[in-house]
Amino acid sequence: MPTLATTVNGLKFPNPFVIGSGPPGTNLSVINRAFREGWGGVIAKTVSLDSSKVVNVTPRYGKLYAADRQEVIGWENIELISDRPFGIWLDEFKKCKDSFPEGILIASIMEEFNKDSWIEIVERCQDAGVDAFELNFSCPHGLPERKMGAAMGQDPDVLEEVCGWVSSVARKPVWAKMTPNITHIEEPTRAALRGGCEGVSAINTIRSVIGVNLDTLRPEPSVEGYTTPGGYSSKAVKPIALRMCMEISTLIRNEFPGRTLSGLGGIETGEDAAQFILLGSDTVQVCTGVMKFGYECVKPMCDQLLAFMARHKFETLEDFKGKSLPYFTTHADLVRRQAERKAAQKAASAVKVVKSDGEWSGDEFVKQSDALSRG
Ligand SMILES: Cc1cc2nc3c(=O)[nH]c(=O)nc-3n(C[C@H](O)[C@H](O)[C@H](O)COP(=O)(O)O)c2cc1C
């Protein structure tokens, strides 16, 4: 029987499915629910030291439906990080670890560009018993107006410095959560890993405008008639997330062997997860999928991933992690490979013709195949 159990940065996950930071990990009650349903780990909603600066609005979600108007394929949100007091969160982290000592509880943290603040938030969370950290350098809306979130994640120098502050005091593994709102995701990833993070998570949401209401002419989600660009998630972002995970895994293999990747963006099935692992992810996260299908979706996802492994006779996740990475190359190389294949095919059919005519000779074969490969 294949196993989904995996150890990543020393953390023992019963399966690779981790709740991504957001509404599904917004308080103790739902985090406990996730562990009861069998999630491999939970990344809580992002916390900061002073929640009084975090003021949410409603509505804060916008949805894109498939042509059948039934299925949500894209989801925009303008939700901020947690607006619940930090003290309450610390208490909830402790209670959660008391109830689920084996559960992997990861604190997602965000602060302003201030060394003392980052050190304080790390120390207080680890004293409360969390197992690891995810640094939110990637929320694309609201927080960047305070030079936080994606504003930090888009600046490799700032990123490296902050990761260095965190790594200097963290006694637990640290993952940096990367923004897709950048041209080359390798640059901030390299900075985070140079700064000492054990791994990265990718991707956070893609800056977006979900649509414009054709009756009111107002862009959505409309708050008192106005909006601000938000973060796009769900199924529609999976191809972009896969591309970025491929780029990050390749960088990790070449420059930072041993560091890890937690892949996310549009994962809803075990088959989606298999694709992220084939492109080098150690764990996979699900956020919007849980909002669409409920916490219990982890069970079919585990079954589907196990079925995929059984079909290919993979015993462990390690057996297929990164297995599809060697099949990426340049476009020029695709052209060369295709030309070679066509030439070989023509040569093979020339052999058949010559043989069926019963006139095969070494010289003629060489002449004919040369002519064919010249087109
Ligand atoms: C409503 C909502 C709130 C989110 N809040 C956070 C957050 O507080 N911190 C964070 O790091 N990511 C947050 N995210 C981003 C998700 O963790 C994830 O990176 C992104 O949605 C892509 O994955 P998905 O398609 O599985 O949702 C949020 C996403 C949504 C939809």
The ligand as a Gaussian input file, in Angstrom:
#p B3LYP/6-31G(d) Opt

LIG

0 1
 C      -10.849000      34.904000       1.095000
 C       -9.378000      34.633000       1.094000
 C       -8.588000      35.092000       2.137000
 C       -7.214000      34.833000       2.156000
 N       -6.449000      35.262000       3.206000
 C       -5.113000      34.959000       3.242000
 C       -4.330000      35.299000       4.374000
 O       -4.804000      35.822000       5.379000
 N       -3.013000      34.993000       4.326000
 C       -2.425000      34.376000       3.250000
 O       -1.218000      34.118000       3.270000
 N       -3.168000      34.027000       2.177000
 C       -4.493000      34.300000       2.163000
 N       -5.239000      33.912000       1.081000
 C       -4.583000      33.283000      -0.083000
 C       -4.644000      31.756000      -0.033000
 O       -3.988000      31.220000       1.089000
 C       -3.991000      31.138000      -1.303000
 O       -2.646000      31.542000      -1.376000
 C       -4.673000      31.539000      -2.599000
 O       -6.053000      31.739000      -2.419000
 C       -4.476000      30.501000      -3.721000
 O       -4.871000      29.202000      -3.320000
 P       -6.374000      28.616000      -3.535000
 O       -6.705000      28.720000      -4.986000
 O       -6.302000      27.207000      -3.007000
 O       -7.263000      29.471000      -2.687000
 C       -6.627000      34.133000       1.070000
 C       -7.433000      33.668000       0.022000
 C       -8.795000      33.896000       0.029000
 C       -9.625000      33.366000      -1.111000

